[in-house]
C-alpha cells in the first residue's frame, strides 16, 4: 500500500497479533485510499473477531470506514463478556482443540468438533450454516468472510483455554448433560440398558449410569471421575452455578 498514511495504535491485549514495533505506540501505516479500516487492521495481522471498537480521531467508526490521510486510529480489544447475537450460544472447534471440546461438553455447552481436518472453507461454512462461534488458533481461518462468528483461543494449555472461553462468552453451564464423545444429550439409564457397552468388571462395580441419546455411549463414575469433578468444580466456582438441568447426573 502506498496511498494515504494513517497512525494506528493497538491495545496491549492485541499485541500477540502485531509485530513488536507496533505494540507500544501509534505507528504510521500506508493505505491504498480505498480499502476499509477493517481490511487494513486485518492486513496488519489482527483478526476482526478480536477487535472491539475502532476509534478514529476520538469517534467510533464501523469496520467499513475508509481511512483518510492523517487520521489517528485506536484499535481496542473485544469487550468481555462478549455477547453473540442470536440464541442459543453454540460453538464449533477445529481439529486442534479436541481437549477443549471435550471439556466444554463435560460442562454441558453445545460444542461441535471436527476430529479431522475438513479445511478452512468447510469449517467457516459450517459456522455460518449452524450459527456457531468458531474457536480456533488459526488466524487465517478467523479472517474468512463466510464465517458467522469466531474467536481466537489464546493459550495452548487446556485449563487456560477453558477459562478463556468461559470468561469471554459466559455460556450457561449444565454439567454432566452432554456426551463428551459426540455432543449428544445424556439420559439416565439402567444397568440392563447399557450392559452390552460396559467394560469388564464395570457391571459388578457400579449401579448408576447414563447413556447418550445419539451414539449410545454409556457413562458411569469411573476411574477418572475425580479429575472430571475437579474440572467441573473449578468452572462452577469461577463462572457460575450449574443450571437445574446440570445437577444430579455426575458421570465420568
Legacy VTK file of the C-alpha trace (Angstrom):
# vtk DataFile Version 3.0
C-alpha trace
ASCII
DATASET POLYDATA
POINTS 252 float
0.000 0.000 0.000
1.376 3.410 -0.945
-1.617 5.721 -0.520
-2.723 7.968 2.363
-0.814 7.462 5.596
-2.592 6.985 8.927
-1.495 6.395 12.506
-2.594 3.115 14.102
-2.311 2.161 17.783
-3.271 -1.291 19.027
-4.477 -2.063 22.553
-1.953 -4.107 24.587
-4.339 -7.104 24.529
-3.834 -7.325 20.753
-0.042 -7.296 20.926
0.095 -11.025 20.197
-1.046 -10.398 16.633
1.165 -7.491 15.571
4.931 -7.062 15.081
6.825 -5.960 18.169
7.461 -2.478 16.742
3.712 -1.775 16.649
2.931 -2.888 20.192
3.878 0.140 22.256
2.840 3.263 20.354
0.983 4.527 17.323
2.866 3.802 14.109
2.434 5.090 10.587
0.638 2.832 8.127
0.285 3.480 4.400
-3.135 2.646 2.941
-4.325 2.411 -0.657
-7.050 5.029 -0.277
-9.918 2.613 -0.975
-9.637 -0.326 1.449
-11.806 -0.306 4.550
-10.335 0.135 8.007
-11.333 -3.444 8.776
-9.223 -4.651 5.863
-6.286 -2.502 6.972
-6.445 -3.876 10.529
-6.562 -7.474 9.294
-3.685 -6.825 6.884
-1.645 -5.858 9.951
-2.307 -9.278 11.488
-5.319 -8.803 13.766
-8.457 -10.894 13.017
-11.611 -8.791 13.315
-13.012 -11.448 15.656
-10.635 -9.980 18.276
-11.408 -6.321 17.608
-13.875 -4.309 19.650
-14.247 -0.597 18.920
-12.343 1.192 16.167
-11.835 4.797 17.237
-10.752 7.370 14.656
-9.776 10.803 15.986
-11.893 10.213 19.070
-15.038 8.878 17.368
-16.063 5.272 16.945
-16.375 4.113 13.342
-17.515 0.857 11.678
-15.112 -1.574 10.056
-16.403 -0.302 6.694
-14.862 3.140 7.309
-12.333 4.122 4.626
-9.456 5.935 6.368
-8.220 9.280 5.102
-4.739 10.722 5.257
-3.640 11.810 8.701
-6.328 10.008 10.683
-5.363 8.531 14.053
-6.820 5.085 14.740
-7.041 3.250 18.055
-7.884 -0.447 17.830
-9.493 -1.757 21.001
-9.948 -5.417 22.001
-13.317 -7.124 22.012
-15.260 -6.465 25.202
-15.680 -9.244 27.733
-18.065 -10.832 28.355
-18.806 -10.870 24.646
-22.423 -11.012 23.562
-23.135 -13.027 20.431
-26.316 -12.178 18.525
-28.996 -14.844 18.446
-29.522 -17.845 20.660
-28.655 -20.353 21.833
-24.895 -19.897 22.161
-23.139 -22.767 20.397
-19.540 -23.474 19.447
-17.573 -25.158 16.669
-13.948 -26.150 17.292
-11.288 -27.019 14.762
-9.241 -30.210 14.700
-6.560 -28.900 17.077
-8.870 -28.251 20.044
-10.121 -31.717 20.939
-9.413 -31.484 24.673
-11.175 -28.125 24.916
-14.158 -29.575 23.037
-14.470 -32.473 25.488
-14.268 -30.135 28.476
-16.907 -27.794 27.127
-19.180 -30.781 26.528
-18.461 -32.017 30.051
-19.864 -28.683 31.237
-22.963 -29.117 29.080
-22.004 -26.495 26.482
-23.212 -27.284 22.935
-19.893 -27.912 21.175
-19.391 -29.308 17.690
-15.891 -30.554 16.889
-14.172 -31.728 13.733
-11.764 -34.552 14.605
-10.328 -34.462 11.090
-9.111 -31.523 9.048
-12.015 -30.726 6.716
-10.428 -27.484 5.512
-10.954 -23.833 6.357
-13.755 -23.165 3.837
-15.856 -26.059 5.159
-15.348 -25.011 8.785
-16.294 -21.403 8.106
-19.332 -22.504 6.116
-20.485 -24.816 8.913
-20.123 -21.945 11.364
-22.441 -19.861 9.191
-24.930 -22.648 8.417
-25.311 -23.699 12.077
-24.699 -20.232 13.590
-21.887 -21.477 15.769
-18.987 -19.470 17.158
-15.830 -20.942 15.618
-12.982 -21.317 18.102
-9.508 -21.667 16.635
-5.857 -20.695 16.954
-5.644 -20.312 13.169
-5.678 -16.588 12.396
-6.219 -17.165 8.699
-9.311 -19.254 9.394
-10.747 -16.498 11.593
-10.364 -13.995 8.736
-12.581 -15.918 6.327
-15.509 -13.826 5.111
-18.092 -16.638 5.250
-17.521 -17.089 8.974
-20.587 -16.297 11.123
-18.714 -15.587 14.357
-15.362 -16.615 15.736
-12.801 -16.231 18.484
-9.091 -16.823 18.803
-8.054 -19.268 21.528
-5.088 -17.547 23.153
-3.453 -20.382 25.099
-2.129 -23.808 24.196
-2.942 -25.192 27.681
-6.412 -26.800 28.004
-7.005 -25.366 31.505
-6.307 -21.833 30.298
-8.245 -22.372 27.073
-11.336 -23.368 29.025
-11.081 -20.370 31.362
-10.584 -18.063 28.379
-13.699 -19.299 26.557
-15.895 -19.380 29.665
-14.797 -15.914 30.699
-15.258 -14.443 27.233
-18.675 -15.877 26.387
-20.141 -16.875 29.805
-22.202 -19.795 28.433
-24.761 -21.469 30.668
-23.143 -24.435 32.392
-25.094 -27.685 32.562
-22.501 -30.247 33.705
-22.941 -33.962 33.053
-25.670 -33.493 30.432
-23.724 -33.999 27.176
-21.746 -36.817 25.658
-18.081 -35.860 25.591
-17.607 -38.046 22.509
-20.347 -36.765 20.185
-22.068 -33.802 21.929
-25.391 -35.644 22.192
-27.595 -35.270 25.256
-27.345 -37.809 28.081
-30.205 -39.596 29.758
-30.314 -41.762 32.850
-30.041 -45.474 32.105
-30.373 -48.737 33.955
-27.587 -51.296 34.190
-29.587 -53.570 31.915
-29.908 -50.901 29.224
-26.144 -50.365 28.979
-24.934 -53.887 29.836
-23.639 -54.508 26.326
-21.457 -51.391 26.419
-19.753 -51.887 29.791
-16.104 -52.709 30.368
-15.038 -55.852 32.222
-15.917 -55.562 35.882
-17.907 -52.355 35.490
-21.262 -54.126 35.696
-20.335 -55.548 39.104
-18.809 -52.329 40.483
-21.303 -49.595 39.516
-25.049 -49.082 39.704
-25.602 -45.538 38.363
-25.362 -45.000 34.621
-26.204 -42.580 31.845
-26.342 -43.114 28.102
-26.007 -40.825 25.120
-29.211 -40.493 23.137
-27.256 -40.060 19.902
-24.351 -42.526 19.884
-25.412 -44.845 22.719
-22.183 -44.460 24.689
-22.534 -45.439 28.362
-21.284 -43.317 31.268
-20.591 -44.168 34.909
-18.406 -42.959 37.761
-15.203 -44.493 36.515
-11.545 -44.185 37.442
-11.217 -40.661 36.015
-14.315 -39.299 37.704
-12.430 -37.337 40.370
-10.462 -35.476 37.703
-13.653 -34.630 35.850
-15.342 -33.472 39.032
-12.388 -31.176 39.681
-12.729 -29.582 36.237
-16.453 -29.071 36.760
-15.964 -27.738 40.274
-13.391 -25.134 39.198
-15.584 -23.953 36.336
-18.664 -23.582 38.525
-16.720 -21.808 41.266
-15.345 -19.200 38.858
-18.060 -18.831 36.245
-21.342 -19.520 37.987
-23.597 -22.194 39.352
-24.926 -25.017 37.214
-28.339 -24.742 35.671
-31.043 -27.022 37.037
-30.652 -29.489 34.171
-26.971 -29.899 35.085
-27.467 -31.028 38.646
-27.625 -34.647 39.705
-26.115 -36.615 36.791
-22.388 -36.835 37.687
-20.936 -39.496 35.427
-17.320 -39.962 34.416
LINES 1 253
252 0 1 2 3 4 5 6 7 8 9 10 11 12 13 14 15 16 17 18 19 20 21 22 23 24 25 26 27 28 29 30 31 32 33 34 35 36 37 38 39 40 41 42 43 44 45 46 47 48 49 50 51 52 53 54 55 56 57 58 59 60 61 62 63 64 65 66 67 68 69 70 71 72 73 74 75 76 77 78 79 80 81 82 83 84 85 86 87 88 89 90 91 92 93 94 95 96 97 98 99 100 101 102 103 104 105 106 107 108 109 110 111 112 113 114 115 116 117 118 119 120 121 122 123 124 125 126 127 128 129 130 131 132 133 134 135 136 137 138 139 140 141 142 143 144 145 146 147 148 149 150 151 152 153 154 155 156 157 158 159 160 161 162 163 164 165 166 167 168 169 170 171 172 173 174 175 176 177 178 179 180 181 182 183 184 185 186 187 188 189 190 191 192 193 194 195 196 197 198 199 200 201 202 203 204 205 206 207 208 209 210 211 212 213 214 215 216 217 218 219 220 221 222 223 224 225 226 227 228 229 230 231 232 233 234 235 236 237 238 239 240 241 242 243 244 245 246 247 248 249 250 251
